[in-house]
């Protein structure tokens, strides 16, 4: 289940290249450097 009503618990992406974080996934990747971003909100450290 995904709580769509709660905006604050949405996605969080971090750039592999520069470490910039964004809550919205850009089609072009990182808004700062254009690098690849990963979703850190849905991934947890093992
Ligand atoms: Zn970047």
mmCIF file of the protein (N, C-alpha, C, O) and its ligand, coordinates in Angstrom:
data_MODEL
# 
_entry.id   MODEL 
# 
loop_
_entity.id 
_entity.type 
_entity.pdbx_number_of_molecules 
1 polymer     1 
2 non-polymer 1 
# 
_entity_poly.entity_id                      1 
_entity_poly.type                           'polypeptide(L)' 
_entity_poly.nstd_linkage                   no 
_entity_poly.nstd_monomer                   no 
_entity_poly.pdbx_seq_one_letter_code       
;(UNK)(UNK)(UNK)(UNK)(UNK)(UNK)(UNK)(UNK)(UNK)(UNK)(UNK)(UNK)(UNK)(UNK)(UNK)(UNK)
(UNK)(UNK)(UNK)(UNK)(UNK)(UNK)(UNK)(UNK)(UNK)(UNK)(UNK)(UNK)(UNK)(UNK)(UNK)(UNK)
(UNK)(UNK)(UNK)(UNK)(UNK)(UNK)(UNK)(UNK)(UNK)(UNK)(UNK)(UNK)(UNK)(UNK)
;
_entity_poly.pdbx_seq_one_letter_code_can   XXXXXXXXXXXXXXXXXXXXXXXXXXXXXXXXXXXXXXXXXXXXXX 
_entity_poly.pdbx_strand_id                 A 
# 
loop_
_entity_poly_seq.entity_id 
_entity_poly_seq.num 
_entity_poly_seq.mon_id 
_entity_poly_seq.hetero 
1 1  UNK n 
1 2  UNK n 
1 3  UNK n 
1 4  UNK n 
1 5  UNK n 
1 6  UNK n 
1 7  UNK n 
1 8  UNK n 
1 9  UNK n 
1 10 UNK n 
1 11 UNK n 
1 12 UNK n 
1 13 UNK n 
1 14 UNK n 
1 15 UNK n 
1 16 UNK n 
1 17 UNK n 
1 18 UNK n 
1 19 UNK n 
1 20 UNK n 
1 21 UNK n 
1 22 UNK n 
1 23 UNK n 
1 24 UNK n 
1 25 UNK n 
1 26 UNK n 
1 27 UNK n 
1 28 UNK n 
1 29 UNK n 
1 30 UNK n 
1 31 UNK n 
1 32 UNK n 
1 33 UNK n 
1 34 UNK n 
1 35 UNK n 
1 36 UNK n 
1 37 UNK n 
1 38 UNK n 
1 39 UNK n 
1 40 UNK n 
1 41 UNK n 
1 42 UNK n 
1 43 UNK n 
1 44 UNK n 
1 45 UNK n 
1 46 UNK n 
# 
loop_
_struct_asym.id 
_struct_asym.entity_id 
A 1 
B 2 
# 
loop_
_chem_comp.id 
_chem_comp.type 
_chem_comp.mon_nstd_flag 
UNK 'L-peptide linking' . 
ZN  non-polymer         . 
# 
_pdbx_entity_nonpoly.entity_id   2 
_pdbx_entity_nonpoly.name        ? 
_pdbx_entity_nonpoly.comp_id     ZN 
# 
_pdbx_nonpoly_scheme.asym_id         B 
_pdbx_nonpoly_scheme.entity_id       2 
_pdbx_nonpoly_scheme.mon_id          ZN 
_pdbx_nonpoly_scheme.ndb_seq_num     1 
_pdbx_nonpoly_scheme.pdb_seq_num     101 
_pdbx_nonpoly_scheme.auth_seq_num    101 
_pdbx_nonpoly_scheme.pdb_mon_id      ZN 
_pdbx_nonpoly_scheme.auth_mon_id     ZN 
_pdbx_nonpoly_scheme.pdb_strand_id   A 
_pdbx_nonpoly_scheme.pdb_ins_code    . 
# 
loop_
_atom_site.group_PDB 
_atom_site.id 
_atom_site.type_symbol 
_atom_site.label_atom_id 
_atom_site.label_alt_id 
_atom_site.label_comp_id 
_atom_site.label_asym_id 
_atom_site.label_entity_id 
_atom_site.label_seq_id 
_atom_site.pdbx_PDB_ins_code 
_atom_site.Cartn_x 
_atom_site.Cartn_y 
_atom_site.Cartn_z 
_atom_site.occupancy 
_atom_site.B_iso_or_equiv 
_atom_site.pdbx_formal_charge 
_atom_site.auth_seq_id 
_atom_site.auth_comp_id 
_atom_site.auth_asym_id 
_atom_site.auth_atom_id 
_atom_site.pdbx_PDB_model_num 
ATOM   1   N  N  . UNK A 1 1  ? 0.845  -1.206 0.000   1.00 0.00 ? 1   UNK A N  1 
ATOM   2   C  CA . UNK A 1 1  ? 0.000  0.000  0.000   1.00 0.00 ? 1   UNK A CA 1 
ATOM   3   C  C  . UNK A 1 1  ? 0.875  1.248  0.000   1.00 0.00 ? 1   UNK A C  1 
ATOM   4   O  O  . UNK A 1 1  ? 1.923  1.288  0.646   1.00 0.00 ? 1   UNK A O  1 
ATOM   5   N  N  . UNK A 1 2  ? 0.437  2.247  -0.721  1.00 0.00 ? 2   UNK A N  1 
ATOM   6   C  CA . UNK A 1 2  ? 1.216  3.481  -0.790  1.00 0.00 ? 2   UNK A CA 1 
ATOM   7   C  C  . UNK A 1 2  ? 0.326  4.670  -0.425  1.00 0.00 ? 2   UNK A C  1 
ATOM   8   O  O  . UNK A 1 2  ? -0.631 4.969  -1.140  1.00 0.00 ? 2   UNK A O  1 
ATOM   9   N  N  . UNK A 1 3  ? 0.627  5.333  0.657   1.00 0.00 ? 3   UNK A N  1 
ATOM   10  C  CA . UNK A 1 3  ? -0.161 6.488  1.106   1.00 0.00 ? 3   UNK A CA 1 
ATOM   11  C  C  . UNK A 1 3  ? 0.016  7.692  0.202   1.00 0.00 ? 3   UNK A C  1 
ATOM   12  O  O  . UNK A 1 3  ? 0.933  8.492  0.388   1.00 0.00 ? 3   UNK A O  1 
ATOM   13  N  N  . UNK A 1 4  ? -0.857 7.813  -0.768  1.00 0.00 ? 4   UNK A N  1 
ATOM   14  C  CA . UNK A 1 4  ? -0.705 8.875  -1.749  1.00 0.00 ? 4   UNK A CA 1 
ATOM   15  C  C  . UNK A 1 4  ? -1.092 10.241 -1.197  1.00 0.00 ? 4   UNK A C  1 
ATOM   16  O  O  . UNK A 1 4  ? -0.721 11.271 -1.760  1.00 0.00 ? 4   UNK A O  1 
ATOM   17  N  N  . UNK A 1 5  ? -1.833 10.247 -0.103  1.00 0.00 ? 5   UNK A N  1 
ATOM   18  C  CA . UNK A 1 5  ? -2.315 11.512 0.446   1.00 0.00 ? 5   UNK A CA 1 
ATOM   19  C  C  . UNK A 1 5  ? -1.224 12.240 1.230   1.00 0.00 ? 5   UNK A C  1 
ATOM   20  O  O  . UNK A 1 5  ? -1.298 13.450 1.441   1.00 0.00 ? 5   UNK A O  1 
ATOM   21  N  N  . UNK A 1 6  ? -0.230 11.498 1.650   1.00 0.00 ? 6   UNK A N  1 
ATOM   22  C  CA . UNK A 1 6  ? 0.825  12.104 2.454   1.00 0.00 ? 6   UNK A CA 1 
ATOM   23  C  C  . UNK A 1 6  ? 2.002  12.505 1.569   1.00 0.00 ? 6   UNK A C  1 
ATOM   24  O  O  . UNK A 1 6  ? 2.798  11.662 1.155   1.00 0.00 ? 6   UNK A O  1 
ATOM   25  N  N  . UNK A 1 7  ? 2.099  13.789 1.287   1.00 0.00 ? 7   UNK A N  1 
ATOM   26  C  CA . UNK A 1 7  ? 3.131  14.273 0.369   1.00 0.00 ? 7   UNK A CA 1 
ATOM   27  C  C  . UNK A 1 7  ? 4.512  14.212 0.997   1.00 0.00 ? 7   UNK A C  1 
ATOM   28  O  O  . UNK A 1 7  ? 5.510  14.038 0.297   1.00 0.00 ? 7   UNK A O  1 
ATOM   29  N  N  . UNK A 1 8  ? 4.574  14.353 2.309   1.00 0.00 ? 8   UNK A N  1 
ATOM   30  C  CA . UNK A 1 8  ? 5.872  14.422 2.974   1.00 0.00 ? 8   UNK A CA 1 
ATOM   31  C  C  . UNK A 1 8  ? 6.580  13.073 3.036   1.00 0.00 ? 8   UNK A C  1 
ATOM   32  O  O  . UNK A 1 8  ? 7.790  13.004 3.254   1.00 0.00 ? 8   UNK A O  1 
ATOM   33  N  N  . UNK A 1 9  ? 5.817  12.007 2.843   1.00 0.00 ? 9   UNK A N  1 
ATOM   34  C  CA . UNK A 1 9  ? 6.439  10.693 2.922   1.00 0.00 ? 9   UNK A CA 1 
ATOM   35  C  C  . UNK A 1 9  ? 6.717  10.132 1.528   1.00 0.00 ? 9   UNK A C  1 
ATOM   36  O  O  . UNK A 1 9  ? 6.793  8.921  1.322   1.00 0.00 ? 9   UNK A O  1 
ATOM   37  N  N  . UNK A 1 10 ? 6.865  11.054 0.582   1.00 0.00 ? 10  UNK A N  1 
ATOM   38  C  CA . UNK A 1 10 ? 7.059  10.631 -0.794  1.00 0.00 ? 10  UNK A CA 1 
ATOM   39  C  C  . UNK A 1 10 ? 8.471  10.171 -1.077  1.00 0.00 ? 10  UNK A C  1 
ATOM   40  O  O  . UNK A 1 10 ? 9.189  9.705  -0.192  1.00 0.00 ? 10  UNK A O  1 
ATOM   41  N  N  . UNK A 1 11 ? 8.847  10.311 -2.325  1.00 0.00 ? 11  UNK A N  1 
ATOM   42  C  CA . UNK A 1 11 ? 10.125 9.813  -2.777  1.00 0.00 ? 11  UNK A CA 1 
ATOM   43  C  C  . UNK A 1 11 ? 11.253 10.746 -2.373  1.00 0.00 ? 11  UNK A C  1 
ATOM   44  O  O  . UNK A 1 11 ? 11.046 11.938 -2.149  1.00 0.00 ? 11  UNK A O  1 
ATOM   45  N  N  . UNK A 1 12 ? 12.444 10.184 -2.285  1.00 0.00 ? 12  UNK A N  1 
ATOM   46  C  CA . UNK A 1 12 ? 13.625 11.005 -2.059  1.00 0.00 ? 12  UNK A CA 1 
ATOM   47  C  C  . UNK A 1 12 ? 14.765 10.397 -2.854  1.00 0.00 ? 12  UNK A C  1 
ATOM   48  O  O  . UNK A 1 12 ? 15.104 9.224  -2.701  1.00 0.00 ? 12  UNK A O  1 
ATOM   49  N  N  . UNK A 1 13 ? 15.344 11.225 -3.705  1.00 0.00 ? 13  UNK A N  1 
ATOM   50  C  CA . UNK A 1 13 ? 16.385 10.732 -4.593  1.00 0.00 ? 13  UNK A CA 1 
ATOM   51  C  C  . UNK A 1 13 ? 17.698 11.423 -4.293  1.00 0.00 ? 13  UNK A C  1 
ATOM   52  O  O  . UNK A 1 13 ? 17.728 12.609 -3.966  1.00 0.00 ? 13  UNK A O  1 
ATOM   53  N  N  . UNK A 1 14 ? 18.788 10.670 -4.407  1.00 0.00 ? 14  UNK A N  1 
ATOM   54  C  CA . UNK A 1 14 ? 20.111 11.219 -4.191  1.00 0.00 ? 14  UNK A CA 1 
ATOM   55  C  C  . UNK A 1 14 ? 20.989 10.910 -5.393  1.00 0.00 ? 14  UNK A C  1 
ATOM   56  O  O  . UNK A 1 14 ? 20.980 9.805  -5.934  1.00 0.00 ? 14  UNK A O  1 
ATOM   57  N  N  . UNK A 1 15 ? 21.742 11.922 -5.788  1.00 0.00 ? 15  UNK A N  1 
ATOM   58  C  CA . UNK A 1 15 ? 22.606 11.770 -6.956  1.00 0.00 ? 15  UNK A CA 1 
ATOM   59  C  C  . UNK A 1 15 ? 23.839 10.945 -6.610  1.00 0.00 ? 15  UNK A C  1 
ATOM   60  O  O  . UNK A 1 15 ? 24.472 11.158 -5.576  1.00 0.00 ? 15  UNK A O  1 
ATOM   61  N  N  . UNK A 1 16 ? 24.170 10.006 -7.483  1.00 0.00 ? 16  UNK A N  1 
ATOM   62  C  CA . UNK A 1 16 ? 25.381 9.210  -7.295  1.00 0.00 ? 16  UNK A CA 1 
ATOM   63  C  C  . UNK A 1 16 ? 26.614 10.073 -7.455  1.00 0.00 ? 16  UNK A C  1 
ATOM   64  O  O  . UNK A 1 16 ? 27.638 9.834  -6.816  1.00 0.00 ? 16  UNK A O  1 
ATOM   65  N  N  . UNK A 1 17 ? 26.515 11.075 -8.309  1.00 0.00 ? 17  UNK A N  1 
ATOM   66  C  CA . UNK A 1 17 ? 27.682 11.847 -8.714  1.00 0.00 ? 17  UNK A CA 1 
ATOM   67  C  C  . UNK A 1 17 ? 28.027 12.955 -7.732  1.00 0.00 ? 17  UNK A C  1 
ATOM   68  O  O  . UNK A 1 17 ? 29.161 13.038 -7.261  1.00 0.00 ? 17  UNK A O  1 
ATOM   69  N  N  . UNK A 1 18 ? 27.044 13.818 -7.419  1.00 0.00 ? 18  UNK A N  1 
ATOM   70  C  CA . UNK A 1 18 ? 27.324 14.992 -6.592  1.00 0.00 ? 18  UNK A CA 1 
ATOM   71  C  C  . UNK A 1 18 ? 26.643 14.942 -5.235  1.00 0.00 ? 18  UNK A C  1 
ATOM   72  O  O  . UNK A 1 18 ? 26.923 15.770 -4.368  1.00 0.00 ? 18  UNK A O  1 
ATOM   73  N  N  . UNK A 1 19 ? 25.755 13.982 -5.044  1.00 0.00 ? 19  UNK A N  1 
ATOM   74  C  CA . UNK A 1 19 ? 25.118 13.827 -3.743  1.00 0.00 ? 19  UNK A CA 1 
ATOM   75  C  C  . UNK A 1 19 ? 23.932 14.740 -3.520  1.00 0.00 ? 19  UNK A C  1 
ATOM   76  O  O  . UNK A 1 19 ? 23.366 14.765 -2.427  1.00 0.00 ? 19  UNK A O  1 
ATOM   77  N  N  . UNK A 1 20 ? 23.545 15.494 -4.543  1.00 0.00 ? 20  UNK A N  1 
ATOM   78  C  CA . UNK A 1 20 ? 22.382 16.365 -4.414  1.00 0.00 ? 20  UNK A CA 1 
ATOM   79  C  C  . UNK A 1 20 ? 21.127 15.532 -4.219  1.00 0.00 ? 20  UNK A C  1 
ATOM   80  O  O  . UNK A 1 20 ? 20.990 14.443 -4.778  1.00 0.00 ? 20  UNK A O  1 
ATOM   81  N  N  . UNK A 1 21 ? 20.215 16.064 -3.417  1.00 0.00 ? 21  UNK A N  1 
ATOM   82  C  CA . UNK A 1 21 ? 18.984 15.325 -3.156  1.00 0.00 ? 21  UNK A CA 1 
ATOM   83  C  C  . UNK A 1 21 ? 17.783 16.076 -3.683  1.00 0.00 ? 21  UNK A C  1 
ATOM   84  O  O  . UNK A 1 21 ? 17.733 17.306 -3.644  1.00 0.00 ? 21  UNK A O  1 
ATOM   85  N  N  . UNK A 1 22 ? 16.813 15.319 -4.178  1.00 0.00 ? 22  UNK A N  1 
ATOM   86  C  CA . UNK A 1 22 ? 15.583 15.911 -4.677  1.00 0.00 ? 22  UNK A CA 1 
ATOM   87  C  C  . UNK A 1 22 ? 14.421 14.997 -4.366  1.00 0.00 ? 22  UNK A C  1 
ATOM   88  O  O  . UNK A 1 22 ? 14.576 13.777 -4.304  1.00 0.00 ? 22  UNK A O  1 
ATOM   89  N  N  . UNK A 1 23 ? 13.269 15.581 -4.172  1.00 0.00 ? 23  UNK A N  1 
ATOM   90  C  CA . UNK A 1 23 ? 12.086 14.775 -3.878  1.00 0.00 ? 23  UNK A CA 1 
ATOM   91  C  C  . UNK A 1 23 ? 11.353 14.386 -5.151  1.00 0.00 ? 23  UNK A C  1 
ATOM   92  O  O  . UNK A 1 23 ? 10.447 13.552 -5.136  1.00 0.00 ? 23  UNK A O  1 
ATOM   93  N  N  . UNK A 1 24 ? 11.755 15.000 -6.242  1.00 0.00 ? 24  UNK A N  1 
ATOM   94  C  CA . UNK A 1 24 ? 11.085 14.688 -7.500  1.00 0.00 ? 24  UNK A CA 1 
ATOM   95  C  C  . UNK A 1 24 ? 12.102 14.122 -8.479  1.00 0.00 ? 24  UNK A C  1 
ATOM   96  O  O  . UNK A 1 24 ? 13.165 14.698 -8.710  1.00 0.00 ? 24  UNK A O  1 
ATOM   97  N  N  . UNK A 1 25 ? 11.746 12.986 -9.040  1.00 0.00 ? 25  UNK A N  1 
ATOM   98  C  CA . UNK A 1 25 ? 12.631 12.346 -9.994  1.00 0.00 ? 25  UNK A CA 1 
ATOM   99  C  C  . UNK A 1 25 ? 12.557 13.062 -11.338 1.00 0.00 ? 25  UNK A C  1 
ATOM   100 O  O  . UNK A 1 25 ? 11.499 13.144 -11.962 1.00 0.00 ? 25  UNK A O  1 
ATOM   101 N  N  . UNK A 1 26 ? 13.697 13.573 -11.763 1.00 0.00 ? 26  UNK A N  1 
ATOM   102 C  CA . UNK A 1 26 ? 13.754 14.255 -13.048 1.00 0.00 ? 26  UNK A CA 1 
ATOM   103 C  C  . UNK A 1 26 ? 14.089 13.252 -14.143 1.00 0.00 ? 26  UNK A C  1 
ATOM   104 O  O  . UNK A 1 26 ? 14.885 12.336 -13.940 1.00 0.00 ? 26  UNK A O  1 
ATOM   105 N  N  . UNK A 1 27 ? 13.482 13.434 -15.283 1.00 0.00 ? 27  UNK A N  1 
ATOM   106 C  CA . UNK A 1 27 ? 13.734 12.530 -16.404 1.00 0.00 ? 27  UNK A CA 1 
ATOM   107 C  C  . UNK A 1 27 ? 15.191 12.588 -16.841 1.00 0.00 ? 27  UNK A C  1 
ATOM   108 O  O  . UNK A 1 27 ? 15.749 11.607 -17.332 1.00 0.00 ? 27  UNK A O  1 
ATOM   109 N  N  . UNK A 1 28 ? 15.794 13.758 -16.652 1.00 0.00 ? 28  UNK A N  1 
ATOM   110 C  CA . UNK A 1 28 ? 17.179 13.949 -17.066 1.00 0.00 ? 28  UNK A CA 1 
ATOM   111 C  C  . UNK A 1 28 ? 18.153 13.550 -15.969 1.00 0.00 ? 28  UNK A C  1 
ATOM   112 O  O  . UNK A 1 28 ? 19.366 13.642 -16.159 1.00 0.00 ? 28  UNK A O  1 
ATOM   113 N  N  . UNK A 1 29 ? 17.643 13.108 -14.824 1.00 0.00 ? 29  UNK A N  1 
ATOM   114 C  CA . UNK A 1 29 ? 18.507 12.722 -13.734 1.00 0.00 ? 29  UNK A CA 1 
ATOM   115 C  C  . UNK A 1 29 ? 18.681 13.841 -12.725 1.00 0.00 ? 29  UNK A C  1 
ATOM   116 O  O  . UNK A 1 29 ? 17.740 14.580 -12.438 1.00 0.00 ? 29  UNK A O  1 
ATOM   117 N  N  . UNK A 1 30 ? 19.900 13.965 -12.183 1.00 0.00 ? 30  UNK A N  1 
ATOM   118 C  CA . UNK A 1 30 ? 20.179 14.972 -11.173 1.00 0.00 ? 30  UNK A CA 1 
ATOM   119 C  C  . UNK A 1 30 ? 19.979 16.391 -11.712 1.00 0.00 ? 30  UNK A C  1 
ATOM   120 O  O  . UNK A 1 30 ? 20.500 16.728 -12.775 1.00 0.00 ? 30  UNK A O  1 
ATOM   121 N  N  . UNK A 1 31 ? 19.228 17.220 -10.985 1.00 0.00 ? 31  UNK A N  1 
ATOM   122 C  CA . UNK A 1 31 ? 19.004 18.592 -11.421 1.00 0.00 ? 31  UNK A CA 1 
ATOM   123 C  C  . UNK A 1 31 ? 20.258 19.448 -11.319 1.00 0.00 ? 31  UNK A C  1 
ATOM   124 O  O  . UNK A 1 31 ? 20.325 20.524 -11.914 1.00 0.00 ? 31  UNK A O  1 
ATOM   125 N  N  . UNK A 1 32 ? 21.249 18.982 -10.574 1.00 0.00 ? 32  UNK A N  1 
ATOM   126 C  CA . UNK A 1 32 ? 22.474 19.748 -10.387 1.00 0.00 ? 32  UNK A CA 1 
ATOM   127 C  C  . UNK A 1 32 ? 23.510 19.435 -11.457 1.00 0.00 ? 32  UNK A C  1 
ATOM   128 O  O  . UNK A 1 32 ? 24.102 20.337 -12.050 1.00 0.00 ? 32  UNK A O  1 
ATOM   129 N  N  . UNK A 1 33 ? 23.721 18.148 -11.696 1.00 0.00 ? 33  UNK A N  1 
ATOM   130 C  CA . UNK A 1 33 ? 24.805 17.764 -12.607 1.00 0.00 ? 33  UNK A CA 1 
ATOM   131 C  C  . UNK A 1 33 ? 24.333 16.852 -13.730 1.00 0.00 ? 33  UNK A C  1 
ATOM   132 O  O  . UNK A 1 33 ? 25.099 16.542 -14.642 1.00 0.00 ? 33  UNK A O  1 
ATOM   133 N  N  . UNK A 1 34 ? 23.073 16.421 -13.669 1.00 0.00 ? 34  UNK A N  1 
ATOM   134 C  CA . UNK A 1 34 ? 22.546 15.556 -14.707 1.00 0.00 ? 34  UNK A CA 1 
ATOM   135 C  C  . UNK A 1 34 ? 22.955 14.105 -14.551 1.00 0.00 ? 34  UNK A C  1 
ATOM   136 O  O  . UNK A 1 34 ? 22.759 13.289 -15.452 1.00 0.00 ? 34  UNK A O  1 
ATOM   137 N  N  . UNK A 1 35 ? 23.533 13.788 -13.384 1.00 0.00 ? 35  UNK A N  1 
ATOM   138 C  CA . UNK A 1 35 ? 23.980 12.421 -13.154 1.00 0.00 ? 35  UNK A CA 1 
ATOM   139 C  C  . UNK A 1 35 ? 22.841 11.498 -12.776 1.00 0.00 ? 35  UNK A C  1 
ATOM   140 O  O  . UNK A 1 35 ? 21.685 11.910 -12.684 1.00 0.00 ? 35  UNK A O  1 
ATOM   141 N  N  . UNK A 1 36 ? 23.187 10.251 -12.562 1.00 0.00 ? 36  UNK A N  1 
ATOM   142 C  CA . UNK A 1 36 ? 22.171 9.258  -12.205 1.00 0.00 ? 36  UNK A CA 1 
ATOM   143 C  C  . UNK A 1 36 ? 21.780 9.419  -10.750 1.00 0.00 ? 36  UNK A C  1 
ATOM   144 O  O  . UNK A 1 36 ? 22.630 9.629  -9.884  1.00 0.00 ? 36  UNK A O  1 
ATOM   145 N  N  . UNK A 1 37 ? 20.481 9.318  -10.488 1.00 0.00 ? 37  UNK A N  1 
ATOM   146 C  CA . UNK A 1 37 ? 20.000 9.414  -9.121  1.00 0.00 ? 37  UNK A CA 1 
ATOM   147 C  C  . UNK A 1 37 ? 19.397 8.093  -8.689  1.00 0.00 ? 37  UNK A C  1 
ATOM   148 O  O  . UNK A 1 37 ? 18.926 7.307  -9.511  1.00 0.00 ? 37  UNK A O  1 
ATOM   149 N  N  . UNK A 1 38 ? 19.418 7.865  -7.410  1.00 0.00 ? 38  UNK A N  1 
ATOM   150 C  CA . UNK A 1 38 ? 18.804 6.651  -6.880  1.00 0.00 ? 38  UNK A CA 1 
ATOM   151 C  C  . UNK A 1 38 ? 17.782 7.031  -5.828  1.00 0.00 ? 38  UNK A C  1 
ATOM   152 O  O  . UNK A 1 38 ? 17.898 8.069  -5.177  1.00 0.00 ? 38  UNK A O  1 
ATOM   153 N  N  . UNK A 1 39 ? 16.779 6.178  -5.667  1.00 0.00 ? 39  UNK A N  1 
ATOM   154 C  CA . UNK A 1 39 ? 15.735 6.423  -4.687  1.00 0.00 ? 39  UNK A CA 1 
ATOM   155 C  C  . UNK A 1 39 ? 16.214 5.939  -3.327  1.00 0.00 ? 39  UNK A C  1 
ATOM   156 O  O  . UNK A 1 39 ? 16.317 4.737  -3.084  1.00 0.00 ? 39  UNK A O  1 
ATOM   157 N  N  . UNK A 1 40 ? 16.504 6.887  -2.445  1.00 0.00 ? 40  UNK A N  1 
ATOM   158 C  CA . UNK A 1 40 ? 16.997 6.502  -1.124  1.00 0.00 ? 40  UNK A CA 1 
ATOM   159 C  C  . UNK A 1 40 ? 15.868 6.386  -0.107  1.00 0.00 ? 40  UNK A C  1 
ATOM   160 O  O  . UNK A 1 40 ? 16.080 5.951  1.025   1.00 0.00 ? 40  UNK A O  1 
ATOM   161 N  N  . UNK A 1 41 ? 14.669 6.781  -0.523  1.00 0.00 ? 41  UNK A N  1 
ATOM   162 C  CA . UNK A 1 41 ? 13.524 6.698  0.389   1.00 0.00 ? 41  UNK A CA 1 
ATOM   163 C  C  . UNK A 1 41 ? 13.015 5.269  0.484   1.00 0.00 ? 41  UNK A C  1 
ATOM   164 O  O  . UNK A 1 41 ? 12.508 4.852  1.525   1.00 0.00 ? 41  UNK A O  1 
ATOM   165 N  N  . UNK A 1 42 ? 13.151 4.527  -0.593  1.00 0.00 ? 42  UNK A N  1 
ATOM   166 C  CA . UNK A 1 42 ? 12.608 3.180  -0.606  1.00 0.00 ? 42  UNK A CA 1 
ATOM   167 C  C  . UNK A 1 42 ? 13.690 2.134  -0.321  1.00 0.00 ? 42  UNK A C  1 
ATOM   168 O  O  . UNK A 1 42 ? 13.404 0.944  -0.184  1.00 0.00 ? 42  UNK A O  1 
ATOM   169 N  N  . UNK A 1 43 ? 14.937 2.606  -0.236  1.00 0.00 ? 43  UNK A N  1 
ATOM   170 C  CA . UNK A 1 43 ? 16.034 1.680  0.060   1.00 0.00 ? 43  UNK A CA 1 
ATOM   171 C  C  . UNK A 1 43 ? 16.521 1.886  1.484   1.00 0.00 ? 43  UNK A C  1 
ATOM   172 O  O  . UNK A 1 43 ? 16.605 3.012  1.975   1.00 0.00 ? 43  UNK A O  1 
ATOM   173 N  N  . UNK A 1 44 ? 16.833 0.803  2.118   1.00 0.00 ? 44  UNK A N  1 
ATOM   174 C  CA . UNK A 1 44 ? 17.317 0.906  3.488   1.00 0.00 ? 44  UNK A CA 1 
ATOM   175 C  C  . UNK A 1 44 ? 18.624 0.150  3.610   1.00 0.00 ? 44  UNK A C  1 
ATOM   176 O  O  . UNK A 1 44 ? 18.861 -0.856 2.942   1.00 0.00 ? 44  UNK A O  1 
ATOM   177 N  N  . UNK A 1 45 ? 19.458 0.674  4.488   1.00 0.00 ? 45  UNK A N  1 
ATOM   178 C  CA . UNK A 1 45 ? 20.736 0.014  4.716   1.00 0.00 ? 45  UNK A CA 1 
ATOM   179 C  C  . UNK A 1 45 ? 20.530 -1.368 5.299   1.00 0.00 ? 45  UNK A C  1 
ATOM   180 O  O  . UNK A 1 45 ? 19.698 -1.565 6.184   1.00 0.00 ? 45  UNK A O  1 
ATOM   181 N  N  . UNK A 1 46 ? 21.281 -2.305 4.806   1.00 0.00 ? 46  UNK A N  1 
ATOM   182 C  CA . UNK A 1 46 ? 21.140 -3.685 5.273   1.00 0.00 ? 46  UNK A CA 1 
ATOM   183 C  C  . UNK A 1 46 ? 21.753 -3.841 6.666   1.00 0.00 ? 46  UNK A C  1 
ATOM   184 O  O  . UNK A 1 46 ? 21.733 -4.935 7.230   1.00 0.00 ? 46  UNK A O  1 
HETATM 185 ZN ZN . ZN  B 2 .  ? 24.334 15.400 -9.274  1.00 0.00 ? 101 ZN  A ZN 1 
# 
